[in-house]
Amino acid sequence: MKYTISYENPNTQYIPIKAEFDVKKSKKVLLQFPVWRPGRYERSDFVKNIHGFNILSGKDKVAFKKVSKDCWEVNCEGIDHLEVSYKYYAAELNAGSCYMDNKQLYINQVNCLVYIIEQMDQPCSLELDIPENFKIACGVKFEKNKATFTDFHELVDSPFIASPSLHHLQFSCKNILFHLWFQGDVKLDDKVIPDIERYTESQIEKFGEFPVEEYHYLYQILDIRAYHGVEHQTSTVISLGPTYDLMSKLYDDFLGVSSHELYHTWNVKALRPVEWFPYDYSKENYSVLGYVAEGVTTYMGDLFLAESGVKDWDWYKGEFENLMQRHFDNFGRFNYSVAESSFDTWLDGYVAGVPNRKVSIYNEGALLAFMLDALIRTNSNNKASLHDVMRELYQNFAKKEKGYTAEDFQGIVEKYADDNLSDFFKNYYFGTHSFEPVLTKALEQVGLKVELRHNKSYAAQILGIKYSVDNNRTTVQNIYPGSSADLAGIMLGDDVMAVNGKTVNNDLDKWVEYYKDDQIELILNRSGRTVSIICPHTNKSFYPIYKLEKTKAPSNLQKRIFKKWIGTDWEEI
């Protein structure tokens, strides 16, 4: 398969693409377009961005029939060569998209390249028709704007940015060359390379090796708010913005997403669930193992920043508290397990979905990863950790080019924990049991405890509602089950107009605080209808805030575990 991508008329944002196929041994072929991209386990149906699909053999037009929304059937009898041409509309700029304007040509090939399934394992080439002053940032080397790939999988896993304004840095760590490419207006501090090098060295040490010989960070730095990262085997694409905050307010995000995506080089790109090995771009690739692929990576990405000394305990404490808060504020945890939620990313993607239906594979998987890590460290007398589990998974499966199962993961965890964890996995990975008792125990194992504090929002604390304010509309976004608001019959989407006759003007909390000891009547706008609601007193506090604190008298083992876990002495926090 041979592909050519051209940079023409960037104002239209239609990218000309030509795909050439040798079909002399085929009577009929199916031309398939990807329906999803690895790293985001939901249907994207990129074919909706195609314009002007056409097929030639030499100068002759070739008839084709569309057999599904993303597949074309072509009769190849008497034909040796197919040339497929089309334009791809590229007007979205994030870490997994395609984009063209007067400053750059940015391509994630899995979005826009048609292929023949039977030829996926054959060598491919990609040629770029771009201006002479354009530089190319990519995990695969281009020679005179042309690159070759071992197969289609490598091709679509090698995104690139072509631009005259790319800013390039590099460093070497453990004899691996790392490149940092920045597209956009950036002013970088001297701390960037040392910080990235520190967590990189720590990750490589824990796995014992790096899966590839060279690695490229491709940063899209935007003038608007952005936060997104996508992993690839020899690279990652990360979009962040606004650019003026990159080295200040966004710097922790910059480091966090960079560490997360680097960890994916082992976990997901090399080490994959059996259902993703190999990828099938033509349909859903269902797996319950999102709790390892994304959950463990979320946990490890942050942990390595603390372990390596890039960030301190106060930062990590805040990140962990955010994990806990998101977990306990999501009542979908009583309906759907993290394994079920992983399977169903293909159903409703990465949005919250209907109220209280599911959980996040990132958030829940990270908390569960910590619980296993604390258990392993305690049971092994601080000699082993979850790092050992992931290294053994990598050695036994990624290095042997095969996928792993949920049973494989559980088995290796049990080996290092020296315990039968069937009930743990059944109840917390595949069930909906409350995390609170096991999370409390895990925190105790590292010398910490949870403290609950009242929510500073009086609407959340007293009524049990979270709300948003937009254009002077105070709209109910979440309702705590069994709260005053729930019992009163308040509905999601209600606009709160008044509290006890006082008009709400972006100050709902202040009015609820003022009347906290009185009966509270809310006047609501419910889809254009005015509704009066009396909120009953419950004498309960809703949406509590979860905080980490030190235990009073930890054992020496707890202190040693904490030190090895986070890289800081327990007495110093």
Residue pairs with C-beta under 8 A, 6 or more apart in sequence:
1 19
1 20
1 21
1 115
1 116
1 119
1 122
1 124
1 125
1 152
1 155
2 19
2 20
2 124
2 125
2 127
3 17
3 18
3 19
3 20
3 109
3 113
3 124
3 125
3 126
3 127
3 155
4 17
4 18
4 20
4 126
4 127
4 128
4 129
5 15
5 16
5 17
5 105
5 107
5 126
5 127
5 128
5 129
6 15
6 16
6 17
6 18
6 128
6 129
6 130
7 15
7 100
7 105
7 128
7 129
7 130
7 131
7 134
7 162
8 16
8 129
10 100
10 101
10 102
10 105
11 101
11 102
13 89
13 90
13 91
13 99
13 100
13 101
14 51
14 87
14 88
14 89
14 90
15 87
15 88
15 89
15 90
15 98
15 100
15 105
15 107
15 112
16 85
16 87
17 85
17 86
17 87
17 88
17 112
17 113
18 83
18 84
18 85
19 83
19 84
19 85
19 113
19 114
19 115
20 81
20 82
20 83
20 84
21 29
21 81
21 82
21 84
21 116
21 119
22 80
22 81
23 29
23 74
23 76
23 79
23 80
23 81
23 82
23 116
24 79
24 80
24 81
26 76
26 118
27 75
27 76
27 77
28 73
28 74
28 75
28 76
28 77
29 73
29 74
29 76
29 82
29 116
29 118
30 67
30 71
30 72
30 73
30 74
30 116
30 117
31 64
31 71
31 72
31 73
31 74
31 84
31 114
31 115
31 116
32 70
32 71
32 114
32 115
32 116
32 117
32 281
32 282
33 46
33 47
33 50
33 70
33 71
33 114
33 115
34 44
34 46
34 70
34 110
34 111
34 113
34 115
34 156
34 281
34 282
35 43
35 44
35 45
35 46
35 47
35 70
35 281
35 282
35 283
36 42
36 43
36 44
36 281
36 284
36 285
37 44
37 46
37 96
37 108
37 110
37 111
37 156
37 230
37 281
38 110
38 157
38 268
38 276
38 279
39 96
39 230
39 231
39 232
39 264
39 268
40 96
40 230
40 349
40 350
41 285
41 287
41 290
41 342
41 345
41 346
42 345
42 346
42 348
42 349
42 350
43 284
43 346
43 349
44 111
45 69
45 70
46 88
46 110
46 111
46 112
47 69
47 70
49 88
49 89
49 90
49 98
49 111
49 112
50 86
50 87
50 88
50 89
51 86
51 87
51 88
51 89
52 85
52 86
52 87
53 72
53 84
53 85
53 86
54 61
54 84
54 85
54 86
55 61
55 62
55 64
55 72
55 74
55 82
55 83
55 84
55 85
56 62
56 82
56 83
56 85
57 79
57 80
57 81
57 82
57 83
58 81
62 74
62 79
62 82
63 74
63 75
64 72
64 73
64 74
65 72
65 73
65 74
66 72
66 73
67 73
70 282
71 282
74 82
76 82
84 114
86 114
88 98
88 111
88 112
90 97
90 98
90 99
90 100
90 106
90 107
90 112
91 99
92 98
92 99
93 99
93 106
93 220
93 222
93 226
93 239
94 220
94 226
94 228
94 239
95 220
95 228
95 229
95 230
95 236
95 237
95 238
95 239
96 108
96 111
96 228
96 230
96 237
97 106
97 108
97 111
98 106
98 107
98 108
98 111
98 112
99 106
100 106
103 163
103 164
103 165
103 183
104 161
104 162
104 163
104 165
104 183
105 128
105 130
105 134
105 161
105 162
105 163
106 159
106 160
106 161
106 162
106 163
106 183
106 220
107 159
107 160
108 156
108 159
108 230
108 237
109 126
109 155
109 156
109 158
109 159
110 156
110 157
110 281
113 152
113 155
113 156
115 152
115 281
117 282
119 152
120 151
120 152
120 153
121 151
121 152
122 151
122 152
123 148
123 149
123 150
123 151
124 148
124 149
124 151
124 152
124 154
124 155
125 146
125 147
125 148
125 149
126 146
126 147
126 149
126 155
127 145
127 146
128 136
128 142
128 145
128 146
128 160
128 162
129 145
130 136
130 145
130 162
131 164
133 164
134 162
134 163
134 164
135 162
135 163
135 164
135 166
135 168
136 142
136 145
136 160
136 161
136 162
137 160
137 161
137 162
137 163
137 166
137 168
137 179
137 181
137 183
137 216
137 218
138 147
138 158
138 159
138 160
138 161
138 216
138 218
138 235
139 157
139 158
139 159
139 212
139 214
139 215
139 216
139 232
139 233
139 234
139 235
140 147
140 149
140 154
140 158
140 234
141 147
142 160
147 158
149 155
149 158
153 278
153 279
154 233
156 281
157 232
157 233
157 234
157 269
158 232
158 234
158 235
159 218
159 230
159 232
159 235
159 237
160 218
161 181
161 183
161 218
161 220
163 183
165 183
166 181
166 182
166 183
167 181
167 182
167 183
167 186
167 188
168 179
168 180
168 181
168 182
169 179
169 180
169 182
169 188
169 192
169 193
170 177
170 178
170 179
170 180
171 177
171 178
171 193
171 196
171 197
172 178
173 197
173 200
173 201
173 204
174 200
174 201
174 204
174 205
174 210
176 204
176 210
176 212
176 213
176 214
176 215
177 213
177 214
177 215
178 196
178 197
178 200
178 214
178 215
178 216
178 217
179 214
179 215
179 216
179 217
180 192
180 193
180 196
180 216
180 217
180 219
181 216
181 217
181 218
181 219
182 188
182 219
182 221
183 218
183 219
183 220
183 221
184 219
184 220
184 221
184 222
184 223
184 241
184 243
185 221
185 223
185 243
186 219
186 221
186 243
186 246
187 246
187 247
188 246
188 247
189 247
195 255
195 310
196 217
196 255
196 258
198 308
198 309
198 310
199 255
199 259
199 262
199 304
199 305
199 308
199 310
200 262
201 308
202 304
202 307
202 308
203 259
203 262
203 263
203 266
203 300
203 304
204 210
206 387
206 390
206 391
207 266
207 390
207 391
207 394
208 391
210 265
211 233
211 265
211 266
211 269
211 270
211 398
212 233
212 234
212 265
214 234
215 234
215 235
215 262
215 265
216 234
216 235
216 236
217 235
217 236
217 238
217 258
217 261
218 235
218 236
218 237
218 238
219 237
219 238
219 239
219 240
220 226
220 237
220 238
220 239
220 240
221 239
221 240
221 241
221 243
221 246
222 239
222 240
222 241
222 242
222 243
223 241
223 242
223 243
224 241
224 242
225 241
225 242
226 239
226 240
226 241
226 242
227 239
227 240
227 253
227 257
228 238
228 239
228 257
229 236
229 237
229 238
229 239
229 257
229 258
229 260
229 261
230 236
230 237
230 238
230 261
231 261
231 264
231 265
231 268
231 269
232 269
233 265
233 269
233 270
236 258
236 261
236 262
236 264
238 254
238 257
238 258
238 261
240 246
240 250
240 253
240 254
240 257
241 250
242 250
246 254
252 311
252 315
255 305
255 310
255 311
256 301
256 302
256 305
256 319
257 301
259 301
259 302
259 304
259 305
260 297
260 298
260 301
260 302
261 301
262 301
263 297
263 300
263 301
263 304
264 297
266 390
266 394
266 398
267 292
267 293
267 296
267 297
267 300
267 390
267 394
268 293
268 294
268 297
270 394
270 398
270 399
271 390
271 393
271 394
271 397
271 398
271 404
272 293
272 397
272 398
272 403
272 404
273 287
273 289
273 292
273 293
273 403
273 404
273 405
274 402
274 403
274 404
274 405
275 285
275 286
275 287
275 289
275 403
276 285
276 287
276 403
277 402
277 403
279 285
284 346
286 343
286 346
287 293
287 342
287 343
288 339
288 340
288 342
288 343
288 406
288 430
289 342
289 404
289 405
289 406
289 409
290 338
290 341
290 342
290 345
290 361
290 365
291 338
291 339
291 342
291 361
291 364
291 365
291 368
291 369
291 429
292 365
292 409
293 361
294 361
294 362
294 365
295 338
295 361
295 362
295 363
295 364
295 365
295 366
295 367
295 368
295 369
296 365
296 366
296 369
296 386
296 390
298 362
298 363
298 365
298 366
298 369
299 365
299 366
299 367
299 369
299 370
299 373
299 386
300 369
300 386
300 390
302 316
302 319
302 320
302 366
303 316
303 565
303 566
304 310
305 311
305 315
305 316
306 312
306 313
306 315
306 316
306 566
306 567
306 568
307 565
307 566
307 567
308 567
309 567
312 568
313 566
313 568
313 572
313 573
316 566
317 548
317 573
320 370
320 548
321 546
321 547
321 548
323 363
323 366
323 367
324 367
324 439
324 450
324 546
324 548
325 545
325 546
326 360
326 363
327 333
327 359
327 363
327 364
327 367
327 435
328 436
328 544
328 546
329 478
329 543
330 356
330 359
330 360
330 363
331 355
331 356
331 480
331 481
332 341
332 353
332 355
332 356
332 357
332 358
332 359
333 359
333 364
333 432
333 434
333 435
334 356
334 432
335 356
335 357
335 358
335 432
336 344
336 357
336 358
336 359
336 432
337 359
337 428
337 429
337 430
337 431
337 432
338 359
338 361
338 364
338 365
338 368
338 428
338 429
339 406
339 429
339 430
340 358
340 430
341 358
341 359
341 360
341 361
341 364
342 361
344 358
345 361
348 358
355 478
355 479
355 492
356 481
367 435
367 439
368 428
368 429
369 386
370 442
371 428
371 435
371 438
371 439
371 442
372 386
372 389
372 413
372 417
373 385
373 386
373 565
374 442
374 443
374 445
374 446
374 561
374 565
375 417
375 419
375 442
375 445
376 384
376 385
376 386
376 388
376 389
376 413
376 416
376 417
377 384
377 385
377 445
377 446
377 561
377 564
377 565
378 445
378 557
378 561
379 417
379 418
379 419
380 416
380 417
380 418
381 557
382 557
382 560
382 561
382 564
384 416
385 416
385 564
385 565
386 413
388 416
389 409
389 412
389 413
389 416
392 412
392 415
393 404
393 408
393 409
393 412
396 404
396 408
396 412
397 403
397 404
397 408
406 425
406 429
410 421
410 422
410 425
413 421
414 420
414 421
424 438
427 433
428 435
428 438
439 450
440 449
440 450
443 449
443 450
443 548
444 551
444 558
445 558
445 561
446 558
446 561
446 562
446 565
446 566
447 550
447 551
447 554
447 558
447 559
447 561
447 562
447 570
448 548
448 549
448 550
448 551
448 562
449 548
449 549
449 550
449 551
450 546
450 547
450 548
450 549
451 546
451 547
451 548
451 549
452 544
452 545
452 546
452 547
453 544
453 545
453 547
454 461
454 541
454 544
454 545
455 461
455 541
455 542
455 543
455 544
455 545
456 545
457 466
457 509
457 543
458 509
458 510
458 512
458 513
458 516
459 465
459 466
459 467
459 508
459 509
459 512
460 466
460 480
460 542
460 543
461 541
461 542
461 543
462 484
462 512
462 513
462 516
462 520
462 541
462 542
463 483
463 484
463 485
463 490
463 512
463 520
463 535
463 542
464 479
464 480
464 482
464 483
464 484
464 485
464 486
464 542
464 543
465 476
465 477
465 478
465 479
465 480
465 483
465 485
465 490
466 476
466 477
466 478
466 479
466 543
467 474
467 475
467 476
467 477
467 496
467 508
468 474
468 475
468 477
469 475
469 506
472 505
472 506
473 495
474 495
474 496
474 497
474 504
474 506
474 508
475 493
475 494
475 495
475 496
476 485
476 490
476 491
476 492
476 493
476 494
476 495
476 496
477 492
478 492
479 485
479 486
479 490
479 492
480 486
480 542
480 543
483 538
483 540
483 542
484 520
484 535
484 536
484 537
484 538
484 542
485 535
487 535
487 536
487 538
488 522
488 533
488 534
488 535
488 536
489 533
490 522
490 524
490 533
490 535
491 526
493 526
493 527
494 524
494 525
494 526
494 531
495 524
495 525
495 526
496 504
496 508
496 522
496 523
496 524
497 503
497 504
497 523
497 524
497 525
497 530
498 504
498 522
498 523
499 508
499 511
499 512
499 515
499 520
499 521
499 522
499 523
500 511
500 515
500 518
500 519
500 520
500 521
501 521
501 523
502 511
504 511
512 520
519 534
519 535
519 537
520 534
520 535
521 532
521 533
521 534
521 535
522 532
522 533
522 535
523 530
523 531
523 532
523 533
524 530
524 531
524 532
524 533
525 531
550 570
550 573
551 558
554 562
554 570
558 570
559 569
559 570
559 571
562 568
562 569
562 570
563 569
563 570
